[in-house]
Amino acid sequence: MIDGSIMDSSINGCDWRPLVTAPLVLDPKTTAFLFMDFQNGVMGRVGDRAADLLARAASVLEAARAAGAGVVYVRVAFRPGYPELGDHHPMAVIKAMGAFLHDSPDTQIVPALAPRPTEPVVVKHRVGPFLGTDLVPILSARRVETLVLLGVATSGVVLSTVRHAADVDYRVVVAEDGCADMDAEVHRVLTEKVFPRQATVTTCEAVVAALGKGV
């Protein structure tokens, strides 16, 4: 696990390792927490890990709210007829299944992380939350500089968000145990080898502690 690390690479450019570690610092005024794809139709895919995952995510949610940080939800959903999806798109399997319609139960946020009326819920039509959504103006309105990411799946929405957010100069923090993937080995490789190149990878407990310290 890597927390607040400065990263470097070996000669072959593949072995990224922490050189210096520092305590995680979060400023609630400029930090937004993205709770991504914690939907009824998604959580079943992580099996018996779901309960513990949701408990950890709920602890982060409570701390973020208490600190006055931004809280934003992301969910995937489509209009009847799936006008957002062409048959050629890799996500067209959702269309073929008739799943994830906007008002269906499977697209709703799980009750354990239910959003408050003032907390925005971004509806996306692709893997990542940026393309074709109102996420950017929501973040800009709060003058957000740091994004803390939690979500399912690690190889889906989390990976896509890390890449895009880092490329547009957000500071990115990934709560590793606030994420899950259907493939545990894929989750491990991403959080240990890939994400640290562009993000701080830490734990839900460390995020809660950082919020408790303030700035």
C-alpha positions, 0 to 999 in steps of 0.5 A: 500500500502506498500513501503519499509517496513520491514515485520513481522508476527503475532503469527498465521503466516498469518497477515503480516504487515509493522513495519517500512517504508522507502523511496524507493531507486533504483540504476539505475545501478543495477536495471532492469524493467520488463514489462511483457505480455503487449501484444495486446492479453492480454490487452483486458482482463483488459477491461476499466482499460487498458488505465490508466494502460498503462499510468502509465506503460508508465510513469515508462518506460520513467523514467527508460529510462531517468535514464539509468536503464535496460528495459526488455520486456517479452511476451508469444509466440509460434512457429507454431505447438506449439512444446513447449506445450504438450496437457497435459499442463495447457496452452494447451488451447492456443494451442487449440485456435490457439492463441499467435503464435510468429508473430501474432498481439496478441503477440506483445507489445502494441504500448504505450510501444513499445520497442526500438531496443536495449531493449531486448524482452524475449519470454517465453512459460510458465507463468513465464519469467525465465524457458527456456528463456534468461532472466538470462544472460540478467540480469547477463550481467547488474549485476542486483540486483533489479527487478521492476515488472509491468505486466498482470496478477497479478495472472499469470506472476507477481506472478510467477516472484515474487516467482522465483526472490525472491528465487534466491535472487533478490531484488523485487519491485512490482509497484502495479498499474502497474499491473492488474488482471482479478479479482480485488479481487485476485489482492488486496489479492496478492498485500496486503497479499502475495507479501509483504512477498517477495517484496516491493509493491509500486506505479508507482508514487513512482518508478518514484520519486525514479528514479528521486532522484538517489542514 
